[in-house]
């Protein structure tokens, strides 16, 4: 079954440039992974400090492999440090 992940977080104005640089690297590497269907960074229209990673994976095993890659293990903590507070992460099953 296909899996979707939505991980949203806020970033202060002075950290947005660094966030975008790190996200570009993470997205570039992640899109090469087997089982990745899509991996995007989205931004709020009204709240320009609200960001989210929107991901789709072939199955849970592909997502598990992703979370064990060196690029994820290196870049995800750095992205987390730029967030104001905790990332809110929700994992979903794609049903239609």
Beta strands, then each sheet from edge to edge (+ up, - down):
strand 1: 3-10
strand 2: 36-43
strand 3: 50-57
strand 4: 88-93
sheet 1: 2+ 3- 1+ 4-
end
